[in-house]
């Protein structure tokens, strides 16, 4: 596990989605629609880039 983290400096889209989910779940537990909205925006930004 440590090898993969050390050898891959790039940030993976799935990792970003996981961090976004954790952030929203931690700070905005009651705002589920907001969570889906951010997920959609992240997916769109990933596809466009």
C-alpha positions in Angstrom: 0.0 0.0 0.0 2.8 2.4 0.9 4.5 1.7 -2.4 1.5 2.6 -4.5 1.2 5.9 -2.6 4.8 6.7 -2.9 5.2 5.8 -6.6 2.1 7.6 -7.8 2.3 11.4 -7.4 -0.8 11.8 -9.5 -4.2 12.3 -7.9 -6.8 9.8 -9.1 -10.3 11.0 -9.9 -11.7 8.3 -7.6 -9.6 9.5 -4.8 -10.9 13.0 -5.3 -14.5 11.7 -5.3 -13.8 9.8 -2.0 -12.3 12.9 -0.4 -15.3 15.0 -1.5 -17.7 12.5 -0.1 -15.9 12.2 3.2 -15.7 16.0 3.4 -19.4 16.5 2.8 -20.4 13.6 5.0 -18.3 15.1 7.8 -19.3 18.7 7.6 -22.8 18.5 6.0 -24.4 15.2 7.2 -27.9 16.5 6.7 -27.5 18.0 3.2 -27.5 14.9 1.0 -28.8 16.7 -2.1 -25.7 18.9 -1.9 -23.5 15.8 -1.9 -25.0 14.5 -5.1 -24.7 18.0 -6.7 -21.0 18.1 -5.9 -20.5 14.5 -7.2 -22.2 15.5 -10.5 -20.0 18.6 -10.8 -16.9 16.5 -10.1 -17.8 13.9 -12.7 -18.5 16.6 -15.3 -15.2 18.4 -14.6 -13.3 15.1 -14.8 -15.0 14.2 -18.2 -14.3 17.7 -19.7 -10.7 17.7 -18.7 
